Amino acid sequence: MPDGAIFNHETVQLDGESFAACEFRDCRLVYAGGEPPSFADCRFENCEWRQEGAAAHTLAYLKAIWSVGAKAPVQALIKEVTGAQR
């Protein structure tokens, strides 16, 4: 994507994209499980973050293992994502 792009009321596919100094206003941001996007100095205002395809399946899997009592692996992933100390 071009640096400094402004997205307004759009659906933006994130897989494999790089965004620098972009603004997202009232957008639907969609990740489908491909190459993760990268963001540098971007702003997000009132956006909806959606997961589809493989990304949605991964979230469903995490919900399933959580629901059967395997909370520790999910909590470990959350700590890894957030950088929280173990």
PDB file with SEQRES, HELIX, SHEET and CRYST1 records, atoms N, CA, C and O in Angstrom:
SEQRES   1 A   86  MET PRO ASP GLY ALA ILE PHE ASN HIS GLU THR VAL GLN          
SEQRES   2 A   86  LEU ASP GLY GLU SER PHE ALA ALA CYS GLU PHE ARG ASP          
SEQRES   3 A   86  CYS ARG LEU VAL TYR ALA GLY GLY GLU PRO PRO SER PHE          
SEQRES   4 A   86  ALA ASP CYS ARG PHE GLU ASN CYS GLU TRP ARG GLN GLU          
SEQRES   5 A   86  GLY ALA ALA ALA HIS THR LEU ALA TYR LEU LYS ALA ILE          
SEQRES   6 A   86  TRP SER VAL GLY ALA LYS ALA PRO VAL GLN ALA LEU ILE          
SEQRES   7 A   86  LYS GLU VAL THR GLY ALA GLN ARG                              
HELIX    1 AA1 GLY A   53  SER A   67  1                                  15    
HELIX    2 AA2 LYS A   71  THR A   82  1                                  12    
SHEET    1 AA1 3 ILE A   6  ASN A   8  0                                        
SHEET    2 AA1 3 GLU A  23  ARG A  25  1                                        
SHEET    3 AA1 3 ARG A  43  GLU A  45  1                                        
SHEET    1 AA2 3 THR A  11  GLN A  13  0                                        
SHEET    2 AA2 3 ARG A  28  TYR A  31  1                                        
SHEET    3 AA2 3 GLU A  48  GLN A  51  1                                        
SHEET    1 AA3 2 SER A  18  ALA A  20  0                                        
SHEET    2 AA3 2 SER A  38  ALA A  40  1                                        
CRYST1    1.000    1.000    1.000  90.00  90.00  90.00 P 1           1          
ATOM      1  N   MET A   1       0.842  -1.186   0.000  1.00  0.00           N  
ATOM      2  CA  MET A   1       0.000   0.000   0.000  1.00  0.00           C  
ATOM      3  C   MET A   1       0.885   1.246   0.000  1.00  0.00           C  
ATOM      4  O   MET A   1       1.991   1.221   0.539  1.00  0.00           O  
ATOM      5  N   PRO A   2       0.416   2.307  -0.585  1.00  0.00           N  
ATOM      6  CA  PRO A   2       1.211   3.544  -0.559  1.00  0.00           C  
ATOM      7  C   PRO A   2       1.258   4.128   0.853  1.00  0.00           C  
ATOM      8  O   PRO A   2       0.268   4.091   1.584  1.00  0.00           O  
ATOM      9  N   ASP A   3       2.413   4.664   1.225  1.00  0.00           N  
ATOM     10  CA  ASP A   3       2.548   5.303   2.529  1.00  0.00           C  
ATOM     11  C   ASP A   3       1.586   6.472   2.630  1.00  0.00           C  
ATOM     12  O   ASP A   3       1.363   7.201   1.663  1.00  0.00           O  
ATOM     13  N   GLY A   4       1.018   6.640   3.824  1.00  0.00           N  
ATOM     14  CA  GLY A   4       0.154   7.783   4.073  1.00  0.00           C  
ATOM     15  C   GLY A   4      -1.237   7.686   3.485  1.00  0.00           C  
ATOM     16  O   GLY A   4      -1.945   8.690   3.411  1.00  0.00           O  
ATOM     17  N   ALA A   5      -1.643   6.504   3.067  1.00  0.00           N  
ATOM     18  CA  ALA A   5      -2.984   6.337   2.494  1.00  0.00           C  
ATOM     19  C   ALA A   5      -4.045   6.556   3.568  1.00  0.00           C  
ATOM     20  O   ALA A   5      -3.821   6.276   4.746  1.00  0.00           O  
ATOM     21  N   ILE A   6      -5.193   7.056   3.146  1.00  0.00           N  
ATOM     22  CA  ILE A   6      -6.332   7.242   4.039  1.00  0.00           C  
ATOM     23  C   ILE A   6      -7.459   6.343   3.547  1.00  0.00           C  
ATOM     24  O   ILE A   6      -7.885   6.420   2.394  1.00  0.00           O  
ATOM     25  N   PHE A   7      -7.927   5.496   4.446  1.00  0.00           N  
ATOM     26  CA  PHE A   7      -9.026   4.582   4.142  1.00  0.00           C  
ATOM     27  C   PHE A   7     -10.232   5.052   4.942  1.00  0.00           C  
ATOM     28  O   PHE A   7     -10.149   5.223   6.159  1.00  0.00           O  
ATOM     29  N   ASN A   8     -11.343   5.260   4.263  1.00  0.00           N  
ATOM     30  CA  ASN A   8     -12.526   5.809   4.894  1.00  0.00           C  
ATOM     31  C   ASN A   8     -13.747   4.992   4.491  1.00  0.00           C  
ATOM     32  O   ASN A   8     -14.090   4.927   3.310  1.00  0.00           O  
ATOM     33  N   HIS A   9     -14.405   4.367   5.465  1.00  0.00           N  
ATOM     34  CA  HIS A   9     -15.598   3.557   5.192  1.00  0.00           C  
ATOM     35  C   HIS A   9     -15.329   2.500   4.123  1.00  0.00           C  
ATOM     36  O   HIS A   9     -16.107   2.348   3.182  1.00  0.00           O  
ATOM     37  N   GLU A  10     -14.221   1.769   4.274  1.00  0.00           N  
ATOM     38  CA  GLU A  10     -13.836   0.749   3.297  1.00  0.00           C  
ATOM     39  C   GLU A  10     -13.629  -0.584   3.985  1.00  0.00           C  
ATOM     40  O   GLU A  10     -13.387  -0.646   5.190  1.00  0.00           O  
ATOM     41  N   THR A  11     -13.726  -1.648   3.206  1.00  0.00           N  
ATOM     42  CA  THR A  11     -13.273  -2.961   3.654  1.00  0.00           C  
ATOM     43  C   THR A  11     -11.858  -3.135   3.118  1.00  0.00           C  
ATOM     44  O   THR A  11     -11.625  -3.045   1.913  1.00  0.00           O  
ATOM     45  N   VAL A  12     -10.920  -3.384   4.021  1.00  0.00           N  
ATOM     46  CA  VAL A  12      -9.509  -3.485   3.650  1.00  0.00           C  
ATOM     47  C   VAL A  12      -9.020  -4.894   3.976  1.00  0.00           C  
ATOM     48  O   VAL A  12      -9.071  -5.331   5.125  1.00  0.00           O  
ATOM     49  N   GLN A  13      -8.546  -5.598   2.947  1.00  0.00           N  
ATOM     50  CA  GLN A  13      -7.955  -6.923   3.140  1.00  0.00           C  
ATOM     51  C   GLN A  13      -6.528  -6.730   3.644  1.00  0.00           C  
ATOM     52  O   GLN A  13      -5.736  -6.021   3.025  1.00  0.00           O  
ATOM     53  N   LEU A  14      -6.205  -7.362   4.766  1.00  0.00           N  
ATOM     54  CA  LEU A  14      -4.914  -7.130   5.413  1.00  0.00           C  
ATOM     55  C   LEU A  14      -3.828  -8.135   5.041  1.00  0.00           C  
ATOM     56  O   LEU A  14      -2.644  -7.812   5.130  1.00  0.00           O  
ATOM     57  N   ASP A  15      -4.198  -9.336   4.629  1.00  0.00           N  
ATOM     58  CA  ASP A  15      -3.215 -10.394   4.414  1.00  0.00           C  
ATOM     59  C   ASP A  15      -2.077  -9.944   3.501  1.00  0.00           C  
ATOM     60  O   ASP A  15      -2.299  -9.494   2.377  1.00  0.00           O  
ATOM     61  N   GLY A  16      -0.849 -10.078   4.014  1.00  0.00           N  
ATOM     62  CA  GLY A  16       0.339  -9.803   3.229  1.00  0.00           C  
ATOM     63  C   GLY A  16       0.616  -8.345   2.924  1.00  0.00           C  
ATOM     64  O   GLY A  16       1.554  -8.050   2.184  1.00  0.00           O  
ATOM     65  N   GLU A  17      -0.155  -7.433   3.460  1.00  0.00           N  
ATOM     66  CA  GLU A  17       0.008  -6.006   3.154  1.00  0.00           C  
ATOM     67  C   GLU A  17       0.881  -5.309   4.193  1.00  0.00           C  
ATOM     68  O   GLU A  17       0.979  -5.746   5.340  1.00  0.00           O  
ATOM     69  N   SER A  18       1.510  -4.217   3.768  1.00  0.00           N  
ATOM     70  CA  SER A  18       2.289  -3.352   4.656  1.00  0.00           C  
ATOM     71  C   SER A  18       1.682  -1.963   4.606  1.00  0.00           C  
ATOM     72  O   SER A  18       1.400  -1.439   3.529  1.00  0.00           O  
ATOM     73  N   PHE A  19       1.483  -1.371   5.768  1.00  0.00           N  
ATOM     74  CA  PHE A  19       0.882  -0.045   5.876  1.00  0.00           C  
ATOM     75  C   PHE A  19       1.806   0.844   6.690  1.00  0.00           C  
ATOM     76  O   PHE A  19       2.241   0.458   7.775  1.00  0.00           O  
ATOM     77  N   ALA A  20       2.108   2.027   6.181  1.00  0.00           N  
ATOM     78  CA  ALA A  20       2.949   2.978   6.899  1.00  0.00           C  
ATOM     79  C   ALA A  20       2.268   4.342   6.882  1.00  0.00           C  
ATOM     80  O   ALA A  20       1.885   4.844   5.825  1.00  0.00           O  
ATOM     81  N   ALA A  21       2.124   4.931   8.060  1.00  0.00           N  
ATOM     82  CA  ALA A  21       1.528   6.263   8.219  1.00  0.00           C  
ATOM     83  C   ALA A  21       0.140   6.353   7.585  1.00  0.00           C  
ATOM     84  O   ALA A  21      -0.246   7.397   7.059  1.00  0.00           O  
ATOM     85  N   CYS A  22      -0.594   5.262   7.642  1.00  0.00           N  
ATOM     86  CA  CYS A  22      -1.940   5.239   7.068  1.00  0.00           C  
ATOM     87  C   CYS A  22      -2.976   5.573   8.134  1.00  0.00           C  
ATOM     88  O   CYS A  22      -2.734   5.421   9.331  1.00  0.00           O  
ATOM     89  N   GLU A  23      -4.135   6.032   7.670  1.00  0.00           N  
ATOM     90  CA  GLU A  23      -5.268   6.277   8.549  1.00  0.00           C  
ATOM     91  C   GLU A  23      -6.420   5.402   8.102  1.00  0.00           C  
ATOM     92  O   GLU A  23      -6.718   5.300   6.912  1.00  0.00           O  
ATOM     93  N   PHE A  24      -7.059   4.776   9.067  1.00  0.00           N  
ATOM     94  CA  PHE A  24      -8.215   3.931   8.820  1.00  0.00           C  
ATOM     95  C   PHE A  24      -9.372   4.509   9.619  1.00  0.00           C  
ATOM     96  O   PHE A  24      -9.322   4.541  10.849  1.00  0.00           O  
ATOM     97  N   ARG A  25     -10.410   4.964   8.934  1.00  0.00           N  
ATOM     98  CA  ARG A  25     -11.568   5.573   9.587  1.00  0.00           C  
ATOM     99  C   ARG A  25     -12.829   4.794   9.243  1.00  0.00           C  
ATOM    100  O   ARG A  25     -13.197   4.662   8.076  1.00  0.00           O  
ATOM    101  N   ASP A  26     -13.479   4.285  10.273  1.00  0.00           N  
ATOM    102  CA  ASP A  26     -14.739   3.556  10.086  1.00  0.00           C  
ATOM    103  C   ASP A  26     -14.605   2.440   9.047  1.00  0.00           C  
ATOM    104  O   ASP A  26     -15.477   2.262   8.196  1.00  0.00           O  
ATOM    105  N   CYS A  27     -13.515   1.703   9.129  1.00  0.00           N  
ATOM    106  CA  CYS A  27     -13.243   0.637   8.157  1.00  0.00           C  
ATOM    107  C   CYS A  27     -13.506  -0.734   8.756  1.00  0.00           C  
ATOM    108  O   CYS A  27     -13.521  -0.914   9.973  1.00  0.00           O  
ATOM    109  N   ARG A  28     -13.709  -1.683   7.872  1.00  0.00           N  
ATOM    110  CA  ARG A  28     -13.725  -3.096   8.241  1.00  0.00           C  
ATOM    111  C   ARG A  28     -12.375  -3.645   7.805  1.00  0.00           C  
ATOM    112  O   ARG A  28     -12.056  -3.651   6.616  1.00  0.00           O  
ATOM    113  N   LEU A  29     -11.581  -4.108   8.768  1.00  0.00           N  
ATOM    114  CA  LEU A  29     -10.257  -4.639   8.494  1.00  0.00           C  
ATOM    115  C   LEU A  29     -10.325  -6.159   8.591  1.00  0.00           C  
ATOM    116  O   LEU A  29     -10.662  -6.709   9.640  1.00  0.00           O  
ATOM    117  N   VAL A  30     -10.001  -6.834   7.490  1.00  0.00           N  
ATOM    118  CA  VAL A  30     -10.215  -8.268   7.384  1.00  0.00           C  
ATOM    119  C   VAL A  30      -8.894  -9.007   7.241  1.00  0.00           C  
ATOM    120  O   VAL A  30      -8.101  -8.737   6.340  1.00  0.00           O  
ATOM    121  N   TYR A  31      -8.679  -9.950   8.158  1.00  0.00           N  
ATOM    122  CA  TYR A  31      -7.514 -10.833   8.084  1.00  0.00           C  
ATOM    123  C   TYR A  31      -8.018 -12.254   7.892  1.00  0.00           C  
ATOM    124  O   TYR A  31      -8.856 -12.721   8.664  1.00  0.00           O  
ATOM    125  N   ALA A  32      -7.518 -12.954   6.868  1.00  0.00           N  
ATOM    126  CA  ALA A  32      -8.015 -14.284   6.521  1.00  0.00           C  
ATOM    127  C   ALA A  32      -7.019 -15.395   6.810  1.00  0.00           C  
ATOM    128  O   ALA A  32      -7.235 -16.531   6.387  1.00  0.00           O  
ATOM    129  N   GLY A  33      -5.936 -15.100   7.520  1.00  0.00           N  
ATOM    130  CA  GLY A  33      -5.018 -16.153   7.922  1.00  0.00           C  
ATOM    131  C   GLY A  33      -3.796 -16.326   7.047  1.00  0.00           C  
ATOM    132  O   GLY A  33      -3.041 -17.281   7.233  1.00  0.00           O  
ATOM    133  N   GLY A  34      -3.579 -15.433   6.101  1.00  0.00           N  
ATOM    134  CA  GLY A  34      -2.376 -15.499   5.258  1.00  0.00           C  
ATOM    135  C   GLY A  34      -1.195 -14.841   5.957  1.00  0.00           C  
ATOM    136  O   GLY A  34      -1.122 -14.811   7.185  1.00  0.00           O  
ATOM    137  N   GLU A  35      -0.285 -14.320   5.168  1.00  0.00           N  
ATOM    138  CA  GLU A  35       0.874 -13.615   5.723  1.00  0.00           C  
ATOM    139  C   GLU A  35       0.375 -12.443   6.575  1.00  0.00           C  
ATOM    140  O   GLU A  35      -0.434 -11.644   6.103  1.00  0.00           O  
ATOM    141  N   PRO A  36       0.845 -12.328   7.824  1.00  0.00           N  
ATOM    142  CA  PRO A  36       0.376 -11.226   8.675  1.00  0.00           C  
ATOM    143  C   PRO A  36       0.728  -9.863   8.080  1.00  0.00           C  
ATOM    144  O   PRO A  36       1.777  -9.706   7.455  1.00  0.00           O  
ATOM    145  N   PRO A  37      -0.141  -8.893   8.272  1.00  0.00           N  
ATOM    146  CA  PRO A  37       0.147  -7.539   7.791  1.00  0.00           C  
ATOM    147  C   PRO A  37       1.146  -6.856   8.717  1.00  0.00           C  
ATOM    148  O   PRO A  37       1.391  -7.313   9.834  1.00  0.00           O  
ATOM    149  N   SER A  38       1.713  -5.767   8.242  1.00  0.00           N  
ATOM    150  CA  SER A  38       2.560  -4.948   9.114  1.00  0.00           C  
ATOM    151  C   SER A  38       2.024  -3.522   9.110  1.00  0.00           C  
ATOM    152  O   SER A  38       1.558  -3.015   8.089  1.00  0.00           O  
ATOM    153  N   PHE A  39       2.101  -2.894  10.271  1.00  0.00           N  
ATOM    154  CA  PHE A  39       1.628  -1.529  10.455  1.00  0.00           C  
ATOM    155  C   PHE A  39       2.746  -0.710  11.088  1.00  0.00           C  
ATOM    156  O   PHE A  39       3.370  -1.157  12.050  1.00  0.00           O  
ATOM    157  N   ALA A  40       3.005   0.477  10.560  1.00  0.00           N  
ATOM    158  CA  ALA A  40       3.988   1.392  11.147  1.00  0.00           C  
ATOM    159  C   ALA A  40       3.364   2.784  11.189  1.00  0.00           C  
ATOM    160  O   ALA A  40       3.011   3.350  10.154  1.00  0.00           O  
ATOM    161  N   ASP A  41       3.235   3.317  12.376  1.00  0.00           N  
ATOM    162  CA  ASP A  41       2.717   4.678  12.569  1.00  0.00           C  
ATOM    163  C   ASP A  41       1.343   4.891  11.933  1.00  0.00           C  
ATOM    164  O   ASP A  41       1.087   5.930  11.324  1.00  0.00           O  
ATOM    165  N   CYS A  42       0.469   3.907  12.079  1.00  0.00           N  
ATOM    166  CA  CYS A  42      -0.882   4.018  11.526  1.00  0.00           C  
ATOM    167  C   CYS A  42      -1.859   4.437  12.618  1.00  0.00           C  
ATOM    168  O   CYS A  42      -1.616   4.236  13.808  1.00  0.00           O  
ATOM    169  N   ARG A  43      -2.966   5.021  12.181  1.00  0.00           N  
ATOM    170  CA  ARG A  43      -4.037   5.431  13.097  1.00  0.00           C  
ATOM    171  C   ARG A  43      -5.312   4.692  12.731  1.00  0.00           C  
ATOM    172  O   ARG A  43      -5.623   4.491  11.557  1.00  0.00           O  
ATOM    173  N   PHE A  44      -6.045   4.290  13.771  1.00  0.00           N  
ATOM    174  CA  PHE A  44      -7.288   3.544  13.580  1.00  0.00           C  
ATOM    175  C   PHE A  44      -8.388   4.250  14.355  1.00  0.00           C  
ATOM    176  O   PHE A  44      -8.254   4.501  15.553  1.00  0.00           O  
ATOM    177  N   GLU A  45      -9.477   4.568  13.665  1.00  0.00           N  
ATOM    178  CA  GLU A  45     -10.593   5.251  14.301  1.00  0.00           C  
ATOM    179  C   GLU A  45     -11.882   4.497  13.997  1.00  0.00           C  
ATOM    180  O   GLU A  45     -12.323   4.428  12.849  1.00  0.00           O  
ATOM    181  N   ASN A  46     -12.473   3.936  15.037  1.00  0.00           N  
ATOM    182  CA  ASN A  46     -13.776   3.286  14.921  1.00  0.00           C  
ATOM    183  C   ASN A  46     -13.782   2.183  13.861  1.00  0.00           C  
ATOM    184  O   ASN A  46     -14.693   2.117  13.035  1.00  0.00           O  
ATOM    185  N   CYS A  47     -12.770   1.323  13.885  1.00  0.00           N  
ATOM    186  CA  CYS A  47     -12.675   0.236  12.906  1.00  0.00           C  
ATOM    187  C   CYS A  47     -13.178  -1.077  13.478  1.00  0.00           C  
ATOM    188  O   CYS A  47     -13.133  -1.308  14.687  1.00  0.00           O  
ATOM    189  N   GLU A  48     -13.652  -1.922  12.598  1.00  0.00           N  
ATOM    190  CA  GLU A  48     -14.083  -3.270  12.949  1.00  0.00           C  
ATOM    191  C   GLU A  48     -12.993  -4.230  12.463  1.00  0.00           C  
ATOM    192  O   GLU A  48     -12.632  -4.231  11.286  1.00  0.00           O  
ATOM    193  N   TRP A  49     -12.481  -5.038  13.375  1.00  0.00           N  
ATOM    194  CA  TRP A  49     -11.448  -6.016  13.045  1.00  0.00           C  
ATOM    195  C   TRP A  49     -12.125  -7.364  12.870  1.00  0.00           C  
ATOM    196  O   TRP A  49     -12.770  -7.864  13.791  1.00  0.00           O  
ATOM    197  N   ARG A  50     -11.978  -7.958  11.681  1.00  0.00           N  
ATOM    198  CA  ARG A  50     -12.644  -9.226  11.394  1.00  0.00           C  
ATOM    199  C   ARG A  50     -11.621 -10.293  11.022  1.00  0.00           C  
ATOM    200  O   ARG A  50     -10.583 -10.010  10.425  1.00  0.00           O  
ATOM    201  N   GLN A  51     -11.945 -11.516  11.390  1.00  0.00           N  
ATOM    202  CA  GLN A  51     -11.140 -12.666  11.014  1.00  0.00           C  
ATOM    203  C   GLN A  51     -12.025 -13.580  10.183  1.00  0.00           C  
ATOM    204  O   GLN A  51     -13.156 -13.887  10.559  1.00  0.00           O  
ATOM    205  N   GLU A  52     -11.492 -14.005   9.054  1.00  0.00           N  
ATOM    206  CA  GLU A  52     -12.224 -14.895   8.157  1.00  0.00           C  
ATOM    207  C   GLU A  52     -11.323 -16.057   7.768  1.00  0.00           C  
ATOM    208  O   GLU A  52     -10.122 -16.035   8.038  1.00  0.00           O  
ATOM    209  N   GLY A  53     -11.892 -17.054   7.144  1.00  0.00           N  
ATOM    210  CA  GLY A  53     -11.116 -18.185   6.634  1.00  0.00           C  
ATOM    211  C   GLY A  53     -10.280 -18.842   7.713  1.00  0.00           C  
ATOM    212  O   GLY A  53     -10.779 -19.138   8.799  1.00  0.00           O  
ATOM    213  N   ALA A  54      -9.005 -19.070   7.418  1.00  0.00           N  
ATOM    214  CA  ALA A  54      -8.103 -19.756   8.345  1.00  0.00           C  
ATOM    215  C   ALA A  54      -7.980 -19.018   9.676  1.00  0.00           C  
ATOM    216  O   ALA A  54      -7.850 -19.653  10.723  1.00  0.00           O  
ATOM    217  N   ALA A  55      -8.020 -17.701   9.649  1.00  0.00           N  
ATOM    218  CA  ALA A  55      -7.933 -16.932  10.900  1.00  0.00           C  
ATOM    219  C   ALA A  55      -9.153 -17.199  11.775  1.00  0.00           C  
ATOM    220  O   ALA A  55      -9.015 -17.368  12.987  1.00  0.00           O  
ATOM    221  N   ALA A  56     -10.326 -17.240  11.190  1.00  0.00           N  
ATOM    222  CA  ALA A  56     -11.546 -17.546  11.945  1.00  0.00           C  
ATOM    223  C   ALA A  56     -11.506 -18.971  12.477  1.00  0.00           C  
ATOM    224  O   ALA A  56     -11.956 -19.232  13.593  1.00  0.00           O  
ATOM    225  N   HIS A  57     -10.968 -19.898  11.682  1.00  0.00           N  
ATOM    226  CA  HIS A  57     -10.859 -21.288  12.136  1.00  0.00           C  
ATOM    227  C   HIS A  57      -9.915 -21.395  13.328  1.00  0.00           C  
ATOM    228  O   HIS A  57     -10.177 -22.161  14.256  1.00  0.00           O  
ATOM    229  N   THR A  58      -8.838 -20.649  13.316  1.00  0.00           N  
ATOM    230  CA  THR A  58      -7.911 -20.659  14.447  1.00  0.00           C  
ATOM    231  C   THR A  58      -8.588 -20.143  15.711  1.00  0.00           C  
ATOM    232  O   THR A  58      -8.420 -20.721  16.785  1.00  0.00           O  
ATOM    233  N   LEU A  59      -9.355 -19.056  15.590  1.00  0.00           N  
ATOM    234  CA  LEU A  59     -10.077 -18.549  16.762  1.00  0.00           C  
ATOM    235  C   LEU A  59     -11.101 -19.565  17.263  1.00  0.00           C  
ATOM    236  O   LEU A  59     -11.258 -19.733  18.472  1.00  0.00           O  
ATOM    237  N   ALA A  60     -11.793 -20.236  16.361  1.00  0.00           N  
ATOM    238  CA  ALA A  60     -12.765 -21.257  16.761  1.00  0.00           C  
ATOM    239  C   ALA A  60     -12.069 -22.410  17.488  1.00  0.00           C  
ATOM    240  O   ALA A  60     -12.604 -22.952  18.455  1.00  0.00           O  
ATOM    241  N   TYR A  61     -10.888 -22.779  17.025  1.00  0.00           N  
ATOM    242  CA  TYR A  61     -10.102 -23.826  17.677  1.00  0.00           C  
ATOM    243  C   TYR A  61      -9.724 -23.409  19.094  1.00  0.00           C  
ATOM    244  O   TYR A  61      -9.857 -24.196  20.031  1.00  0.00           O  
ATOM    245  N   LEU A  62      -9.254 -22.171  19.252  1.00  0.00           N  
ATOM    246  CA  LEU A  62      -8.887 -21.692  20.582  1.00  0.00           C  
ATOM    247  C   LEU A  62     -10.088 -21.669  21.525  1.00  0.00           C  
ATOM    248  O   LEU A  62      -9.966 -22.015  22.700  1.00  0.00           O  
ATOM    249  N   LYS A  63     -11.243 -21.263  21.008  1.00  0.00           N  
ATOM    250  CA  LYS A  63     -12.465 -21.287  21.818  1.00  0.00           C  
ATOM    251  C   LYS A  63     -12.813 -22.716  22.219  1.00  0.00           C  
ATOM    252  O   LYS A  63     -13.228 -22.966  23.351  1.00  0.00           O  
ATOM    253  N   ALA A  64     -12.643 -23.654  21.287  1.00  0.00           N  
ATOM    254  CA  ALA A  64     -12.979 -25.048  21.566  1.00  0.00           C  
ATOM    255  C   ALA A  64     -12.079 -25.623  22.646  1.00  0.00           C  
ATOM    256  O   ALA A  64     -12.572 -26.274  23.567  1.00  0.00           O  
ATOM    257  N   ILE A  65     -10.775 -25.401  22.558  1.00  0.00           N  
ATOM    258  CA  ILE A  65      -9.896 -25.972  23.582  1.00  0.00           C  
ATOM    259  C   ILE A  65     -10.093 -25.273  24.925  1.00  0.00           C  
ATOM    260  O   ILE A  65      -9.957 -25.902  25.975  1.00  0.00           O  
ATOM    261  N   TRP A  66     -10.409 -23.988  24.901  1.00  0.00           N  
ATOM    262  CA  TRP A  66     -10.721 -23.271  26.147  1.00  0.00           C  
ATOM    263  C   TRP A  66     -11.943 -23.903  26.814  1.00  0.00           C  
ATOM    264  O   TRP A  66     -11.955 -24.120  28.026  1.00  0.00           O  
ATOM    265  N   SER A  67     -12.977 -24.197  26.008  1.00  0.00           N  
ATOM    266  CA  SER A  67     -14.245 -24.693  26.555  1.00  0.00           C  
ATOM    267  C   SER A  67     -14.143 -26.083  27.168  1.00  0.00           C  
ATOM    268  O   SER A  67     -14.986 -26.458  27.983  1.00  0.00           O  
ATOM    269  N   VAL A  68     -13.125 -26.855  26.789  1.00  0.00           N  
ATOM    270  CA  VAL A  68     -12.963 -28.196  27.376  1.00  0.00           C  
ATOM    271  C   VAL A  68     -11.960 -28.194  28.527  1.00  0.00           C  
ATOM    272  O   VAL A  68     -11.563 -29.251  29.016  1.00  0.00           O  
ATOM    273  N   GLY A  69     -11.557 -27.003  28.951  1.00  0.00           N  
ATOM    274  CA  GLY A  69     -10.697 -26.908  30.124  1.00  0.00           C  
ATOM    275  C   GLY A  69      -9.221 -26.714  29.844  1.00  0.00           C  
ATOM    276  O   GLY A  69      -8.428 -26.629  30.781  1.00  0.00           O  
ATOM    277  N   ALA A  70      -8.832 -26.644  28.588  1.00  0.00           N  
ATOM    278  CA  ALA A  70      -7.417 -26.446  28.253  1.00  0.00           C  
ATOM    279  C   ALA A  70      -7.125 -24.945  28.192  1.00  0.00           C  
ATOM    280  O   ALA A  70      -6.743 -24.418  27.147  1.00  0.00           O  
ATOM    281  N   LYS A  71      -7.309 -24.273  29.316  1.00  0.00           N  
ATOM    282  CA  LYS A  71      -7.154 -22.827  29.356  1.00  0.00           C  
ATOM    283  C   LYS A  71      -5.697 -22.395  29.343  1.00  0.00           C  
ATOM    284  O   LYS A  71      -5.376 -21.332  28.810  1.00  0.00           O  
ATOM    285  N   ALA A  72      -4.813 -23.193  29.915  1.00  0.00           N  
ATOM    286  CA  ALA A  72      -3.401 -22.811  30.018  1.00  0.00           C  
ATOM    287  C   ALA A  72      -2.760 -22.513  28.659  1.00  0.00           C  
ATOM    288  O   ALA A  72      -2.057 -21.509  28.539  1.00  0.00           O  
ATOM    289  N   PRO A  73      -2.974 -23.348  27.623  1.00  0.00           N  
ATOM    290  CA  PRO A  73      -2.352 -23.030  26.334  1.00  0.00           C  
ATOM    291  C   PRO A  73      -2.872 -21.724  25.734  1.00  0.00           C  
ATOM    292  O   PRO A  73      -2.113 -20.976  25.118  1.00  0.00           O  
ATOM    293  N   VAL A  74      -4.154 -21.452  25.913  1.00  0.00           N  
ATOM    294  CA  VAL A  74      -4.728 -20.214  25.382  1.00  0.00           C  
ATOM    295  C   VAL A  74      -4.181 -19.021  26.163  1.00  0.00           C  
ATOM    296  O   VAL A  74      -3.830 -18.000  25.572  1.00  0.00           O  
ATOM    297  N   GLN A  75      -4.109 -19.147  27.474  1.00  0.00           N  
ATOM    298  CA  GLN A  75      -3.560 -18.068  28.294  1.00  0.00           C  
ATOM    299  C   GLN A  75      -2.095 -17.816  27.959  1.00  0.00           C  
ATOM    300  O   GLN A  75      -1.652 -16.667  27.965  1.00  0.00           O  
ATOM    301  N   ALA A  76      -1.333 -18.873  27.666  1.00  0.00           N  
ATOM    302  CA  ALA A  76       0.069 -18.717  27.279  1.00  0.00           C  
ATOM    303  C   ALA A  76       0.185 -17.938  25.967  1.00  0.00           C  
ATOM    304  O   ALA A  76       1.077 -17.104  25.813  1.00  0.00           O  
ATOM    305  N   LEU A  77      -0.717 -18.212  25.025  1.00  0.00           N  
ATOM    306  CA  LEU A  77      -0.710 -17.468  23.763  1.00  0.00           C  
ATOM    307  C   LEU A  77      -1.039 -15.994  23.993  1.00  0.00           C  
ATOM    308  O   LEU A  77      -0.425 -15.114  23.389  1.00  0.00           O  
ATOM    309  N   ILE A  78      -2.006 -15.730  24.867  1.00  0.00           N  
ATOM    310  CA  ILE A  78      -2.365 -14.341  25.170  1.00  0.00           C  
ATOM    311  C   ILE A  78      -1.176 -13.616  25.788  1.00  0.00           C  
ATOM    312  O   ILE A  78      -0.905 -12.465  25.447  1.00  0.00           O  
ATOM    313  N   LYS A  79      -0.471 -14.276  26.687  1.00  0.00           N  
ATOM    314  CA  LYS A  79       0.721 -13.666  27.299  1.00  0.00           C  
ATOM    315  C   LYS A  79       1.789 -13.392  26.243  1.00  0.00           C  
ATOM    316  O   LYS A  79       2.448 -12.352  26.275  1.00  0.00           O  
ATOM    317  N   GLU A  80       1.956 -14.321  25.314  1.00  0.00           N  
ATOM    318  CA  GLU A  80       2.945 -14.132  24.247  1.00  0.00           C  
ATOM    319  C   GLU A  80       2.572 -12.935  23.367  1.00  0.00           C  
ATOM    320  O   GLU A  80       3.425 -12.125  23.007  1.00  0.00           O  
ATOM    321  N   VAL A  81       1.291 -12.840  23.032  1.00  0.00           N  
ATOM    322  CA  VAL A  81       0.825 -11.759  22.163  1.00  0.00           C  
ATOM    323  C   VAL A  81       0.968 -10.405  22.861  1.00  0.00           C  
ATOM    324  O   VAL A  81       1.393  -9.429  22.242  1.00  0.00           O  
ATOM    325  N   THR A  82       0.617 -10.346  24.137  1.00  0.00           N  
ATOM    326  CA  THR A  82       0.631  -9.076  24.863  1.00  0.00           C  
ATOM    327  C   THR A  82       1.981  -8.731  25.464  1.00  0.00           C  
ATOM    328  O   THR A  82       2.194  -7.606  25.916  1.00  0.00           O  
ATOM    329  N   GLY A  83       2.896  -9.696  25.471  1.00  0.00           N  
ATOM    330  CA  GLY A  83       4.203  -9.447  26.070  1.00  0.00           C  
ATOM    331  C   GLY A  83       4.185  -9.493  27.588  1.00  0.00           C  
ATOM    332  O   GLY A  83       5.133  -9.048  28.234  1.00  0.00           O  
ATOM    333  N   ALA A  84       3.107 -10.031  28.168  1.00  0.00           N  
ATOM    334  CA  ALA A  84       2.992 -10.136  29.624  1.00  0.00           C  
ATOM    335  C   ALA A  84       4.013 -11.148  30.150  1.00  0.00           C  
ATOM    336  O   ALA A  84       4.360 -12.114  29.471  1.00  0.00           O  
ATOM    337  N   GLN A  85       4.478 -10.906  31.356  1.00  0.00           N  
ATOM    338  CA  GLN A  85       5.435 -11.829  31.992  1.00  0.00           C  
ATOM    339  C   GLN A  85       4.720 -13.106  32.369  1.00  0.00           C  
ATOM    340  O   GLN A  85       3.538 -13.103  32.714  1.00  0.00           O  
ATOM    341  N   ARG A  86       5.440 -14.168  32.298  1.00  0.00           N  
ATOM    342  CA  ARG A  86       4.859 -15.480  32.678  1.00  0.00           C  
ATOM    343  C   ARG A  86       4.967 -15.690  34.150  1.00  0.00           C  
ATOM    344  O   ARG A  86       4.538 -16.725  34.659  1.00  0.00           O  
TER     345      ARG A  86                                                      
END                                                                             
